[in-house]
Amino acid sequence: MDSSRFRITAVLAAALIFAGGAFAGGAFADGAFADAPGSLPALPTPAALALSAPASPALPASSALPASAGSSGAQAFMFPAGDSSAGGTLAFPFDLELGREIALVAAGGGLYASSFYFQSIKASPDAAQIDPSVIPFFDRLYVTNHNAALGYVADGLVGVTALLPAVALPGMSFNQVLDTGVMYVETMGLAIGASSALKALVFRYRPFAYGASPSAFSDPDIASSFPSNHSTLAFASAVFAGYLFDQTHPDSPYRWAVWGAGLGLATLTASIRVVSGDHFLSDVVSGAALGAACGFVVPWLHTIAAKATVPGPGDSKLGLEPLPDGMALKLSFLP
């Protein structure tokens, strides 16, 4: 694994670990485990659900059978998107479906895995090939003096931006935090997978190669300028955070602050990658577009699914409810 690939993989892994800690911390802070420290919260009883349903006109009234006297209270329910019965005090218009989640994770993983194959058949860098005249006119402003220290600054900024979605967590239930985490992992996996595959496919020298010594061409990463992984990841995090906050806090006065902070950090990251001599302008712009697309499309797909599954007037929903001595049918309907 070349040095740049190792660094960006390490940064992404560390960022996701820290983000996971922030998500878990948000769940604990909001009392997701208040019912039993160290264990999952007890699910609401059918009676409680029936009492709480009229409080929100958008929720279905339930005709679930009451639990028997010997019931342990560990019933299983499937909540429609945004159902306040699932816990949490926020709107949560997202819905997860096993088949779709497997497909998104597989897409990201498959793209990332393919980058290793494409890299293995990619032509080797050669100092004799360096010709500044082939650089497009829009990339003529570039830096040939490589600044490794700025590269580490960009690494740190990617990590900070990766934590930004955590600002939307307060008020979420434990299950909503988990759903958000799944969508975020899918977003970042798809972003790094697509960016890495493109890097392995496209042979383009980095700007500093045009002023580098012949020994620098022993590292294949010198020909992996397009697109910028840092820009891709930073903009994926920023747009995901902004979209998530928009959907869960539609009336918050801080929505523009979240968007501004995310896009500002991402733009700073991209700018540093140009100033450090690691990328041309078109590399970071392409990475930003790719990352922004991943950061928007993945949660948007889950929003569309949630809207499609929210029952409307006259709709009904049939499910199974476990009882001590068997299973019972549960019918929910809207008047």
C-alpha positions as CSV (number, residue, x, y, z in Angstrom):
1,M,0.0,0.0,0.0
2,D,1.5,3.4,-1.0
3,S,2.1,6.1,1.6
4,S,-0.8,8.3,0.6
5,R,-3.3,5.4,0.5
6,F,-2.2,4.3,3.9
7,R,-2.4,7.8,5.3
8,I,-5.9,8.5,4.0
9,T,-7.1,5.0,5.1
10,A,-5.7,5.6,8.6
11,V,-7.3,9.0,8.8
12,L,-10.7,7.7,7.6
13,A,-10.5,4.8,10.1
14,A,-9.6,7.1,13.0
15,A,-12.3,9.6,12.0
16,L,-15.0,6.9,11.9
17,I,-13.8,5.5,15.3
18,F,-14.0,9.0,16.8
19,A,-17.3,9.6,15.1
20,G,-18.6,6.3,16.5
21,G,-17.6,7.4,19.9
22,A,-19.3,10.7,19.5
23,F,-22.5,8.9,18.3
24,A,-22.4,6.5,21.2
25,G,-21.7,9.4,23.6
26,G,-24.6,11.3,22.2
27,A,-26.9,8.3,22.8
28,F,-25.7,7.9,26.4
29,A,-26.0,11.6,27.1
30,D,-29.5,11.7,25.8
31,G,-30.6,8.8,28.1
32,A,-30.8,6.1,25.5
33,F,-29.6,3.6,28.2
34,A,-31.4,5.2,31.1
35,D,-33.6,2.2,31.7
36,A,-30.8,-0.1,32.6
37,P,-27.2,1.1,32.6
38,G,-25.1,-1.0,30.4
39,S,-28.0,-2.6,28.5
40,L,-30.4,-1.7,25.8
41,P,-33.5,0.3,26.8
42,A,-36.7,-1.6,27.3
43,L,-39.1,-1.3,24.4
44,P,-42.5,0.3,25.0
45,T,-45.5,-1.9,25.8
46,P,-48.4,-2.1,23.4
47,A,-50.6,-0.3,25.9
48,A,-48.2,2.6,26.1
49,L,-48.1,2.8,22.3
50,A,-51.9,2.9,22.1
51,L,-52.0,5.7,24.6
52,S,-49.3,7.7,22.9
53,A,-50.6,7.3,19.3
54,P,-53.4,10.0,19.5
55,A,-50.9,12.6,20.6
56,S,-49.6,12.9,17.0
57,P,-52.1,12.9,14.2
58,A,-49.4,11.5,11.8
59,L,-49.0,8.3,13.9
60,P,-51.2,5.2,13.4
61,A,-53.6,4.2,16.1
62,S,-52.8,0.7,17.2
63,S,-55.1,-2.2,17.8
64,A,-52.3,-4.4,19.2
65,L,-53.3,-7.1,21.6
66,P,-52.2,-6.3,25.2
67,A,-49.4,-8.3,26.7
68,S,-50.4,-11.1,29.0
69,A,-49.7,-10.8,32.7
70,G,-46.6,-13.0,32.4
71,S,-45.1,-10.9,29.6
72,S,-41.6,-9.7,30.2
73,G,-42.2,-6.5,28.3
74,A,-39.5,-7.3,25.6
75,Q,-41.9,-7.0,22.7
76,A,-40.6,-6.3,19.2
77,F,-42.1,-3.5,17.1
78,M,-41.4,-1.9,13.8
79,F,-41.8,1.9,13.9
80,P,-42.7,4.0,10.8
81,A,-40.1,6.7,10.0
82,G,-40.4,9.7,12.3
83,D,-42.5,7.8,14.9
84,S,-42.0,9.5,18.2
85,S,-42.9,6.2,19.9
86,A,-39.4,5.0,18.9
87,G,-37.9,7.4,21.4
88,G,-36.1,10.7,20.7
89,T,-37.5,14.2,20.5
90,L,-36.6,15.0,16.9
91,A,-38.1,14.5,13.5
92,F,-36.3,11.5,11.9
93,P,-37.5,11.1,8.3
94,F,-35.0,8.3,7.5
95,D,-35.7,4.6,6.9
96,L,-33.3,1.7,6.6
97,E,-34.0,-1.4,4.6
98,L,-31.6,-4.4,4.8
99,G,-31.3,-5.0,1.0
100,R,-30.5,-1.4,0.3
101,E,-28.0,-1.2,3.1
102,I,-26.2,-4.3,1.9
103,A,-26.1,-2.9,-1.6
104,L,-24.6,0.4,-0.5
105,V,-22.0,-1.1,1.7
106,A,-21.1,-3.6,-1.0
107,A,-20.8,-0.8,-3.6
108,G,-18.3,1.1,-1.4
109,G,-16.3,-2.0,-0.5
110,G,-16.3,-3.2,-4.0
111,L,-15.0,0.1,-5.4
112,Y,-12.3,0.3,-2.8
113,A,-11.2,-3.3,-3.4
114,S,-11.1,-2.7,-7.2
115,S,-8.7,0.1,-6.6
116,F,-6.0,-2.3,-5.6
117,Y,-6.4,-4.3,-8.8
118,F,-6.4,-1.1,-11.0
119,Q,-3.3,0.1,-9.1
120,S,-1.5,-3.1,-9.8
121,I,-1.9,-2.8,-13.6
122,K,-1.2,0.9,-13.7
123,A,1.8,2.2,-15.5
124,S,4.9,3.0,-13.4
125,P,5.9,6.7,-13.0
126,D,8.8,7.8,-15.1
127,A,10.7,11.1,-14.7
128,A,11.3,11.2,-18.4
129,Q,7.5,11.7,-19.0
130,I,7.3,15.0,-17.2
131,D,6.1,17.7,-19.6
132,P,4.4,20.8,-18.2
133,S,2.9,21.6,-21.6
134,V,0.3,18.9,-21.2
135,I,-1.2,20.6,-18.1
136,P,-4.6,22.1,-19.0
137,F,-4.8,25.9,-19.0
138,F,-7.2,25.9,-15.9
139,D,-4.5,24.0,-13.9
140,R,-1.6,26.2,-14.8
141,L,-1.5,27.7,-11.3
142,Y,0.2,25.0,-9.3
143,V,2.9,24.5,-6.7
144,T,6.0,22.4,-7.4
145,N,7.5,22.6,-3.9
146,H,6.0,19.8,-1.9
147,N,5.0,20.7,1.7
148,A,4.5,17.5,3.7
149,A,3.6,19.4,6.9
150,L,0.6,20.9,5.2
151,G,-0.4,17.4,4.2
152,Y,-0.7,16.5,7.8
153,V,-2.7,19.6,8.5
154,A,-5.2,18.5,5.8
155,D,-5.3,15.0,7.5
156,G,-6.4,16.7,10.7
157,L,-9.0,18.8,9.0
158,V,-10.5,15.7,7.4
159,G,-10.8,14.1,10.8
160,V,-12.4,17.2,12.3
161,T,-14.9,17.5,9.5
162,A,-15.8,13.8,9.9
163,L,-17.0,14.5,13.4
164,L,-19.4,17.3,12.3
165,P,-22.5,15.0,11.9
166,A,-22.4,14.5,15.7
167,V,-24.0,18.0,16.1
168,A,-27.3,16.5,15.0
169,L,-27.3,13.7,17.6
170,P,-28.7,15.5,20.7
171,G,-32.4,14.5,21.0
172,M,-32.1,11.3,19.0
173,S,-33.0,7.9,20.4
174,F,-30.5,5.1,20.5
175,N,-32.0,3.5,17.4
176,Q,-32.0,6.7,15.5
177,V,-28.3,7.2,16.4
178,L,-27.6,3.7,15.1
179,D,-29.5,4.4,11.9
180,T,-27.6,7.6,11.4
181,G,-24.3,5.8,12.0
182,V,-25.2,3.2,9.3
183,M,-26.0,5.9,6.8
184,Y,-22.7,7.8,7.6
185,V,-20.6,4.7,7.2
186,E,-22.3,4.0,3.9
187,T,-21.6,7.6,2.8
188,M,-18.0,7.6,3.7
189,G,-17.4,4.1,2.3
190,L,-18.9,5.0,-1.0
191,A,-16.9,8.2,-1.1
192,I,-13.5,6.7,-0.4
193,G,-14.3,3.7,-2.6
194,A,-15.2,5.8,-5.7
195,S,-12.3,8.2,-5.1
196,S,-9.7,5.4,-4.7
197,A,-11.0,3.6,-7.8
198,L,-10.6,6.8,-9.9
199,K,-7.2,7.4,-8.5
200,A,-6.1,4.0,-9.5
201,L,-7.6,4.3,-13.0
202,V,-6.4,7.8,-13.9
203,F,-2.7,8.4,-14.5
204,R,-1.9,11.9,-13.6
205,Y,1.3,13.3,-12.0
206,R,0.9,15.4,-8.9
207,P,2.0,19.1,-9.2
208,F,5.2,18.6,-7.1
209,A,6.3,15.9,-9.6
210,Y,7.1,18.8,-12.0
211,G,9.9,19.9,-9.7
212,A,10.8,16.6,-8.1
213,S,14.1,14.7,-8.3
214,P,14.1,11.4,-10.2
215,S,14.2,9.4,-7.0
216,A,10.7,10.7,-6.1
217,F,9.2,8.7,-9.0
218,S,9.8,5.4,-7.2
219,D,6.6,6.0,-5.3
220,P,3.6,5.2,-7.5
221,D,1.5,7.7,-5.6
222,I,3.2,10.5,-7.5
223,A,1.0,9.6,-10.4
224,S,-2.3,9.5,-8.4
225,S,-3.3,13.1,-8.4
226,F,-6.9,12.8,-9.7
227,P,-9.1,13.1,-7.7
228,S,-8.3,14.4,-4.2
229,N,-9.2,11.9,-1.6
230,H,-9.0,14.5,1.1
231,S,-11.5,16.8,-0.7
232,T,-13.8,13.9,-1.4
233,L,-14.0,12.8,2.3
234,A,-14.2,16.3,3.6
235,F,-17.1,17.3,1.4
236,A,-18.9,14.0,1.9
237,S,-18.8,14.7,5.7
238,A,-19.8,18.3,5.3
239,V,-22.8,17.7,3.0
240,F,-24.0,14.7,5.1
241,A,-23.8,16.8,8.3
242,G,-25.7,19.6,6.7
243,Y,-28.4,17.4,5.1
244,L,-28.8,15.4,8.4
245,F,-29.2,18.6,10.5
246,D,-31.6,20.1,8.0
247,Q,-33.9,17.0,8.2
248,T,-33.7,16.5,11.9
249,H,-33.8,20.2,13.0
250,P,-35.9,21.8,10.3
251,D,-36.7,24.9,12.5
252,S,-33.3,25.3,14.0
253,P,-31.6,28.7,13.6
254,Y,-28.3,26.9,13.5
255,R,-28.9,25.1,10.2
256,W,-26.8,27.6,8.2
257,A,-24.1,27.5,10.8
258,V,-23.7,23.7,10.4
259,W,-23.6,24.1,6.6
260,G,-21.2,26.9,6.8
261,A,-18.9,25.2,9.2
262,G,-18.8,22.0,7.2
263,L,-18.3,23.5,3.8
264,G,-15.8,26.0,5.2
265,L,-13.7,23.2,6.7
266,A,-14.0,21.2,3.5
267,T,-13.0,24.1,1.3
268,L,-10.0,24.8,3.6
269,T,-8.9,21.2,3.3
270,A,-9.1,21.3,-0.5
271,S,-7.2,24.6,-0.6
272,I,-4.4,23.2,1.5
273,R,-4.1,20.2,-0.8
274,V,-3.4,22.6,-3.6
275,V,-1.0,24.9,-1.7
276,S,0.9,21.8,-0.5
277,G,1.7,20.8,-4.1
278,D,-0.3,17.6,-3.8
279,H,-3.1,18.4,-6.2
280,F,-4.2,20.6,-9.1
281,L,-7.3,22.8,-8.8
282,S,-9.3,20.4,-10.9
283,D,-8.3,17.5,-8.6
284,V,-9.8,19.1,-5.6
285,V,-12.9,20.4,-7.4
286,S,-13.6,16.9,-8.8
287,G,-13.1,15.4,-5.4
288,A,-15.4,18.0,-3.8
289,A,-18.2,17.2,-6.4
290,L,-17.8,13.5,-5.8
291,G,-17.8,13.8,-2.1
292,A,-20.8,16.2,-2.1
293,A,-22.7,13.8,-4.3
294,C,-22.1,10.9,-1.9
295,G,-22.9,13.1,1.2
296,F,-26.3,14.0,-0.3
297,V,-27.4,11.0,-2.3
298,V,-27.0,8.4,0.5
299,P,-29.2,10.1,3.2
300,W,-31.5,11.3,0.5
301,L,-32.2,7.7,-0.6
302,H,-33.2,6.9,2.9
303,T,-35.4,10.0,3.1
304,I,-37.3,8.9,0.0
305,A,-37.7,5.5,1.4
306,A,-39.0,6.9,4.7
307,K,-41.6,9.0,2.9
308,A,-42.7,6.0,0.9
309,T,-43.2,3.9,4.0
310,V,-45.0,6.5,6.2
311,P,-48.7,5.4,6.2
312,G,-51.3,7.8,5.1
313,P,-55.0,8.1,5.8
314,G,-56.7,4.8,5.4
315,D,-53.5,2.9,5.3
316,S,-52.9,-0.1,7.6
317,K,-49.8,-1.9,8.8
318,L,-49.7,-5.6,9.8
319,G,-46.9,-7.0,12.0
320,L,-46.0,-9.8,14.4
321,E,-45.8,-9.4,18.2
322,P,-44.1,-12.1,20.3
323,L,-46.0,-13.4,23.3
324,P,-44.9,-15.7,26.1
325,D,-46.7,-18.6,24.5
326,G,-46.5,-17.8,20.8
327,M,-47.0,-14.9,18.4
328,A,-49.8,-12.5,17.8
329,L,-50.8,-10.3,14.9
330,K,-50.7,-6.6,15.4
331,L,-52.7,-4.3,13.1
332,S,-52.0,-0.5,13.0
333,F,-54.2,1.8,11.0
334,L,-54.9,5.5,10.5
335,P,-58.5,6.7,10.7
